[in-house]
Amino acid sequence: MFKDKLKNPEKCLFLVPMRPIKKFLFVTWTSTSDPEAIVPATIDESRYKVKDNYKITLKSLYDAFGSEHFYIRDLESLIKNGHVKFYKEIEK
């Protein structure tokens, strides 16, 4: 269902709650004690492909935030509930 709406995954934009990444030497992490920020994100198909209809990775457009992996069904629910905003077919 979701993959049918994504004709051009590279042109989709999401607003996703994410926590900032912390770095020390070669280690990166996020902390649940940090507040979430709503950041713009795009689909990253380097790990999961949208056409597989299994999982999807949303990568932040800001370097201070990383990426989040979602099961397709979970992401659909988050969009329906308004926790994630979905904008399709944007121009980069």
Backbone hydrogen bonds in HBPLUS format (Angstrom, degrees):
<---DONOR---> <-ACCEPTOR-->    atom                        ^
c    i                          cat <-CA-CA->   ^        H-A-AA   ^      H-
h    n   atom  resd res      DA  || num        DHA   H-A  angle D-A-AA Bond
n    s   type  num  typ     dist DA aas  dist angle  dist       angle   num
A0005-LYS N   A0002-PHE O   3.01 MM   3  5.43 140.9  2.17 108.6 119.1     1
A0006-LEU N   A0003-LYS O   3.21 MM   3  5.12 143.9  2.35  95.3 105.6     2
A0011-LYS N   A0008-ASN O   2.88 MM   3  5.55 164.9  1.90 126.4 131.6     3
A0012-CYS N   A0009-PRO O   3.26 MM   3  5.43 163.3  2.29 115.4 114.4     4
A0090-ILE N   A0011-LYS O   2.65 MM  79  5.20 161.6  1.69 166.1 159.3     5
A0013-LEU N   A0087-TYR O   2.71 MM  74  5.04 176.7  1.71 169.7 169.1     6
A0087-TYR N   A0013-LEU O   2.68 MM  74  5.04 162.3  1.71 179.7 173.8     7
A0014-PHE N   A0041-ALA O   2.85 MM  27  5.11 158.8  1.90 154.0 158.0     8
A0041-ALA N   A0014-PHE O   2.76 MM  27  5.11 148.6  1.86 149.4 153.4     9
A0015-LEU N   A0085-LYS O   2.88 MM  70  4.94 153.5  1.95 134.7 140.9    10
A0085-LYS N   A0015-LEU O   3.06 MM  70  4.94 161.3  2.10 140.4 144.2    11
A0016-VAL N   A0039-VAL O   2.92 MM  23  5.46 164.7  1.94 156.0 152.6    12
A0039-VAL N   A0016-VAL O   2.95 MM  23  5.46 171.5  1.96 144.0 142.6    13
A0018-MET N   A0037-ALA O   2.86 MM  19  5.49 160.7  1.90 152.8 156.2    14
A0037-ALA N   A0018-MET O   2.81 MM  19  5.49 165.5  1.83 153.8 155.1    15
A0021-ILE N   A0064-ALA O   2.78 MM  43  5.76 170.5  1.78 159.1 161.2    16
A0022-LYS N   A0029-TRP O   2.74 MM   7  5.37 168.4  1.75 166.4 170.4    17
A0029-TRP N   A0022-LYS O   2.98 MM   7  5.37 150.4  2.07 146.2 154.2    18
A0024-PHE N   A0027-VAL O   2.97 MM   3  5.40 157.7  2.02 155.5 161.8    19
A0027-VAL N   A0024-PHE O   2.97 MM   3  5.40 168.8  1.99 135.2 137.3    20
A0034-ASP N   A0031-SER O   3.15 MM   3  5.58 157.6  2.21 109.0 115.5    21
A0061-LEU N   A0040-PRO O   2.94 MM  21  5.88 155.9  2.00 153.3 149.1    22
A0042-THR N   A0059-LYS O   2.91 MM  17  5.43 153.6  1.98 149.6 148.9    23
A0059-LYS N   A0042-THR O   2.78 MM  17  5.43 158.2  1.82 167.1 165.4    24
A0044-ASP N   A0057-THR O   2.91 MM  13  5.38 164.6  1.93 147.6 150.3    25
A0052-ASP N   A0049-LYS O   3.08 MM   3  5.51 150.4  2.17 109.0 117.5    26
A0053-ASN N   A0050-VAL O   2.94 MM   3  5.49 156.1  2.00 117.5 124.9    27
A0072-ILE N   A0054-TYR O   3.10 MM  18  5.79 164.9  2.12 135.9 136.5    28
A0056-ILE N   A0070-PHE O   2.78 MM  14  5.36 149.6  1.87 154.8 164.4    29
A0070-PHE N   A0056-ILE O   2.84 MM  14  5.36 161.6  1.87 158.2 164.6    30
A0058-LEU N   A0068-GLU O   2.87 MM  10  5.37 164.5  1.90 160.8 163.5    31
A0068-GLU N   A0058-LEU O   2.91 MM  10  5.37 155.3  1.97 145.5 152.1    32
A0060-SER N   A0066-GLY O   2.95 MM   6  5.78 173.2  1.96 166.7 168.9    33
A0065-PHE N   A0062-TYR O   3.26 MM   3  5.80 165.1  2.28 113.7 118.2    34
A0075-LEU N   A0071-TYR O   2.98 MM   4  6.27 161.0  2.01 160.6 165.9    35
A0076-GLU N   A0072-ILE O   2.95 MM   4  6.23 156.6  2.00 152.3 159.1    36
A0077-SER N   A0073-ARG O   3.05 MM   4  6.34 155.4  2.12 146.0 152.0    37
A0078-LEU N   A0074-ASP O   2.94 MM   4  6.25 156.0  2.00 149.5 156.3    38
A0079-ILE N   A0075-LEU O   2.95 MM   4  6.18 150.6  2.04 149.4 156.8    39
A0080-LYS N   A0076-GLU O   2.96 MM   4  6.23 162.2  2.00 149.3 154.3    40
A0081-ASN N   A0077-SER O   2.90 MM   4  6.07 153.4  1.97 149.5 156.6    41
A0083-HIS N   A0078-LEU O   2.89 MM   5  5.12 129.6  2.14 157.3 161.6    42
A0084-VAL N   A0078-LEU O   3.24 MM   6  5.54 152.5  2.32 119.2 117.3    43
A0082-GLY N   A0079-ILE O   3.12 MM   3  5.09 150.9  2.21  99.4 108.3    44
